[in-house]
Amino acid sequence: MGYKREKKIFGKGQRVVLDAFTGDGEDSNIRFEVVDYRYSLSPWKNKRSIEFFNSGRYIYSTVYLSSHRHFQPLYPQAQRAADAFFRQREPKTALVLGCAGCSIPRFVVNHYKGCTVTGVEYSKQFVDIAQRYFISSKMRSRFKLLHDDAFSYVANAQNKEKFDYIHTDIYIGDKIHPDVFKSDFINGIYNILSDEGLALFNAFHVPPDQLKSIAEHISAPFRAVYVLDMYRKYFVALIKTNHKSRLSEFEKQITRSMTIEQKIIK
């Protein structure tokens, strides 16, 4: 750790390697790099990424370095869904389960000026990388990153904490964690979600038929459950509300950028 290597990007700028490390646990055979993409003529495009090499190079997490770029390059689906739901009433508290390079916390801090964010990341290695390279000085006043297990955190938060927005991005490698949609966890999310709150689950590569079945069997009493699709990447939105008008406005906004694959209103 602690070195820098530069490579020119033809016609665009420079790719600068800030750090390199191997993964831990199940990712111990994978090499990661922390990389800056710097554009001297367009500094607002500057990005910082975590990339990994496993039969090819892939983006693991990435953020814009400019604090003026609210929407981050990764997970446009999640950011559009949050923006659609909170357009008229911004969240005051947010919980992000699975943070890596903190693209979702950065979006929330930049986009919602009065929102405080708690992040939970299972990998101590990625907590250290995030603290060193991805959490800006501007973020630190309203964002805390915890090294913890997301399932334990949710269980321990019962009757203690409430969040207006909960973003869940819990994967093992490139597979969604098998316990994400189990009843105990879903009920726990419901209990710590504020009234008029949104819980959003990253389910990128889960087949849509499987997601539809999951949506039908979610037992917690959410008012609405949506399976959302953007470019064949999927999210499940669970909403607490007593206002039909809020659901109608959410649907109006979200269908400008995403498709509602399934809707269940209770």
C-alpha positions as CSV (number, residue, x, y, z in Angstrom):
1,M,0.0,0.0,0.0
2,G,1.0,3.6,-0.3
3,Y,2.3,4.0,-3.9
4,K,1.3,5.8,-7.0
5,R,1.5,4.7,-10.6
6,E,0.3,6.8,-13.6
7,K,-0.9,5.8,-17.0
8,K,-2.2,8.1,-19.7
9,I,-5.7,7.6,-21.0
10,F,-5.4,8.5,-24.7
11,G,-7.3,11.7,-25.5
12,K,-8.9,11.9,-22.0
13,G,-6.5,12.2,-19.1
14,Q,-4.6,10.0,-16.6
15,R,-5.4,6.8,-14.8
16,V,-3.5,7.0,-11.5
17,V,-3.1,4.0,-9.2
18,L,-3.1,5.2,-5.6
19,D,-3.0,1.8,-3.8
20,A,-3.2,-1.9,-4.4
21,F,-4.2,-4.8,-2.2
22,T,-5.5,-8.3,-2.2
23,G,-8.9,-9.2,-0.8
24,D,-9.6,-10.9,2.4
25,G,-11.8,-13.9,3.2
26,E,-13.5,-15.4,0.0
27,D,-11.8,-12.6,-2.0
28,S,-8.2,-13.5,-0.9
29,N,-7.2,-14.5,-4.5
30,I,-8.4,-11.2,-6.0
31,R,-6.3,-8.1,-6.5
32,F,-7.8,-4.7,-6.0
33,E,-6.6,-1.2,-6.9
34,V,-7.7,2.2,-5.8
35,V,-7.6,4.4,-8.9
36,D,-8.1,8.0,-9.8
37,Y,-9.2,9.1,-13.3
38,R,-8.1,12.7,-13.7
39,Y,-9.2,14.9,-16.6
40,S,-7.2,18.2,-16.7
41,L,-9.6,19.9,-19.1
42,S,-12.8,18.6,-17.3
43,P,-12.0,18.3,-13.6
44,W,-15.7,17.9,-12.8
45,K,-15.4,14.4,-14.4
46,N,-12.6,13.3,-12.0
47,K,-13.4,9.9,-10.4
48,R,-12.0,7.5,-7.8
49,S,-12.6,3.8,-8.1
50,I,-12.0,0.5,-6.4
51,E,-11.3,-2.0,-9.2
52,F,-10.6,-5.7,-9.1
53,F,-9.0,-8.2,-11.4
54,N,-10.6,-11.6,-11.8
55,S,-10.3,-12.8,-15.4
56,G,-10.6,-9.2,-16.4
57,R,-10.8,-5.7,-14.8
58,Y,-14.0,-4.7,-13.2
59,I,-15.3,-1.6,-11.3
60,Y,-16.2,-2.5,-7.6
61,S,-17.1,1.0,-6.5
62,T,-16.6,4.5,-7.9
63,V,-17.4,8.1,-6.9
64,Y,-17.0,11.5,-8.4
65,L,-14.4,13.6,-6.5
66,S,-16.3,16.8,-7.0
67,S,-18.7,17.7,-4.2
68,H,-20.9,19.4,-6.8
69,R,-21.6,16.0,-8.5
70,H,-24.5,14.8,-6.4
71,F,-25.4,11.7,-8.5
72,Q,-22.6,9.2,-8.5
73,P,-21.5,7.1,-11.5
74,L,-22.4,3.8,-9.8
75,Y,-25.9,2.7,-9.1
76,P,-27.9,5.3,-11.0
77,Q,-31.0,3.1,-10.4
78,A,-30.8,3.5,-6.6
79,Q,-30.2,7.2,-6.8
80,R,-33.1,7.8,-9.1
81,A,-35.4,5.8,-6.9
82,A,-34.4,7.7,-3.8
83,D,-34.7,11.0,-5.7
84,A,-38.2,10.1,-6.9
85,F,-39.4,9.1,-3.4
86,F,-37.8,12.0,-1.4
87,R,-38.4,14.7,-4.0
88,Q,-41.0,16.6,-1.8
89,R,-39.9,15.5,1.6
90,E,-36.2,14.9,2.1
91,P,-34.8,12.2,4.5
92,K,-33.3,13.3,7.8
93,T,-31.6,9.9,8.6
94,A,-30.2,7.2,6.3
95,L,-28.7,3.8,6.8
96,V,-26.5,2.1,4.2
97,L,-25.8,-1.6,4.6
98,G,-22.8,-2.5,2.5
99,C,-20.7,0.5,1.7
100,A,-17.4,-0.4,-0.1
101,G,-16.3,3.0,-1.7
102,C,-19.3,4.8,-0.2
103,S,-20.9,5.9,-3.4
104,I,-24.5,5.8,-1.9
105,P,-23.4,7.7,1.3
106,R,-21.7,10.3,-0.8
107,F,-24.9,10.7,-2.9
108,V,-27.0,11.1,0.2
109,V,-24.7,13.6,1.9
110,N,-24.3,15.7,-1.2
111,H,-28.0,15.6,-2.3
112,Y,-29.8,15.9,1.1
113,K,-28.2,18.7,3.0
114,G,-30.0,17.9,6.3
115,C,-29.5,14.1,6.3
116,T,-27.1,12.2,8.6
117,V,-25.9,8.8,7.3
118,T,-24.8,5.7,9.1
119,G,-22.9,3.2,7.0
120,V,-22.2,-0.5,7.9
121,E,-19.5,-2.4,6.2
122,Y,-18.6,-6.0,7.0
123,S,-15.0,-5.9,5.6
124,K,-12.5,-4.2,7.9
125,Q,-10.2,-3.9,4.9
126,F,-12.8,-1.9,3.0
127,V,-13.6,0.3,6.0
128,D,-9.9,1.2,6.2
129,I,-9.8,1.9,2.4
130,A,-12.9,4.0,2.6
131,Q,-11.6,6.0,5.5
132,R,-8.4,6.7,3.7
133,Y,-9.5,7.4,0.2
134,F,-13.3,7.8,-0.1
135,I,-14.8,9.7,2.8
136,S,-14.3,13.4,2.1
137,S,-13.9,16.0,4.8
138,K,-17.3,17.3,3.8
139,M,-18.8,13.9,4.4
140,R,-17.4,13.4,7.9
141,S,-19.7,15.8,9.7
142,R,-22.8,13.8,8.6
143,F,-21.5,10.3,7.9
144,K,-20.2,7.6,10.2
145,L,-18.9,4.3,8.9
146,L,-19.0,1.3,11.1
147,H,-17.2,-2.0,10.9
148,D,-20.1,-4.4,11.6
149,D,-22.2,-7.2,10.3
150,A,-25.4,-5.8,8.6
151,F,-27.7,-8.5,10.0
152,S,-26.4,-8.0,13.5
153,Y,-26.6,-4.3,13.2
154,V,-30.3,-4.4,12.2
155,A,-31.1,-6.9,14.9
156,N,-29.4,-4.8,17.6
157,A,-31.1,-1.5,16.3
158,Q,-34.6,-2.8,17.1
159,N,-36.6,-0.3,19.3
160,K,-33.5,1.9,19.4
161,E,-33.1,3.6,16.0
162,K,-35.2,4.8,13.1
163,F,-34.2,5.7,9.5
164,D,-36.1,7.5,6.8
165,Y,-34.0,5.8,4.0
166,I,-32.4,2.4,4.2
167,H,-30.2,1.2,1.3
168,T,-29.2,-2.5,1.3
169,D,-26.3,-3.7,-0.8
170,I,-25.2,-6.9,0.8
171,Y,-23.3,-9.3,-1.5
172,I,-20.9,-12.2,-1.2
173,G,-18.6,-11.7,-4.2
174,D,-21.0,-11.1,-7.1
175,K,-24.0,-12.9,-5.5
176,I,-26.6,-11.3,-3.3
177,H,-26.4,-12.6,0.3
178,P,-28.9,-15.5,0.7
179,D,-30.4,-14.0,3.9
180,V,-31.2,-10.6,2.5
181,F,-34.9,-11.4,1.8
182,K,-35.5,-13.7,4.8
183,S,-38.4,-12.8,7.0
184,D,-36.3,-12.0,10.1
185,F,-34.2,-9.5,8.2
186,I,-37.1,-7.9,6.3
187,N,-39.1,-7.6,9.6
188,G,-36.1,-6.0,11.2
189,I,-35.8,-3.5,8.3
190,Y,-39.5,-2.7,8.7
191,N,-39.1,-2.0,12.4
192,I,-36.2,0.5,12.1
193,L,-37.7,2.2,9.0
194,S,-39.5,5.5,9.8
195,D,-43.1,6.1,8.9
196,E,-43.1,7.5,5.4
197,G,-39.8,5.8,4.8
198,L,-38.1,3.9,1.9
199,A,-36.0,0.7,2.0
200,L,-34.2,-0.1,-1.2
201,F,-32.5,-3.4,-1.9
202,N,-29.9,-3.9,-4.6
203,A,-30.8,-7.1,-6.4
204,F,-29.0,-6.4,-9.7
205,H,-28.6,-9.9,-11.1
206,V,-31.4,-11.8,-9.4
207,P,-33.8,-13.1,-12.1
208,P,-37.0,-11.0,-12.3
209,D,-39.3,-14.0,-11.9
210,Q,-37.5,-14.9,-8.7
211,L,-37.7,-11.3,-7.5
212,K,-41.5,-11.2,-8.2
213,S,-41.9,-14.3,-6.1
214,I,-39.9,-12.7,-3.3
215,A,-42.0,-9.6,-3.5
216,E,-45.2,-11.6,-3.1
217,H,-44.0,-13.4,0.0
218,I,-42.5,-10.4,1.9
219,S,-44.4,-10.7,5.2
220,A,-43.7,-7.4,6.9
221,P,-46.6,-5.0,6.5
222,F,-45.1,-2.5,4.0
223,R,-47.8,-0.5,2.3
224,A,-46.1,-1.0,-1.1
225,V,-43.6,-3.3,-2.7
226,Y,-42.0,-2.6,-6.1
227,V,-39.6,-4.5,-8.3
228,L,-37.8,-1.9,-10.4
229,D,-35.8,-2.4,-13.5
230,M,-33.3,-0.2,-15.2
231,Y,-31.3,-1.7,-18.1
232,R,-32.0,-5.2,-16.7
233,K,-30.6,-4.4,-13.3
234,Y,-33.1,-4.7,-10.5
235,F,-34.0,-3.1,-7.2
236,V,-36.7,-3.9,-4.7
237,A,-38.4,-0.9,-3.0
238,L,-40.3,-1.4,0.2
239,I,-42.3,1.6,1.3
240,K,-44.0,2.6,4.5
241,T,-46.7,5.3,4.1
242,N,-50.3,6.0,4.9
243,H,-50.7,8.3,1.9
244,K,-51.8,7.0,-1.5
245,S,-50.8,10.4,-3.0
246,R,-47.1,9.7,-2.1
247,L,-47.2,6.4,-3.9
248,S,-48.8,8.0,-6.9
249,E,-46.1,10.7,-7.0
250,F,-43.3,8.1,-6.5
251,E,-44.7,6.1,-9.5
252,K,-45.0,9.2,-11.6
253,Q,-41.4,10.1,-11.0
254,I,-39.8,6.7,-11.1
255,T,-41.3,5.7,-14.4
256,R,-39.3,8.6,-16.0
257,S,-36.1,6.6,-15.6
258,M,-37.1,3.0,-14.6
259,T,-39.7,0.4,-15.3
260,I,-42.0,-1.0,-12.6
261,E,-41.7,-4.8,-13.2
262,Q,-44.1,-5.5,-10.3
263,K,-46.2,-3.5,-7.9
264,I,-48.0,-4.8,-4.8
265,I,-50.1,-2.3,-2.8
266,K,-51.5,-3.5,0.5
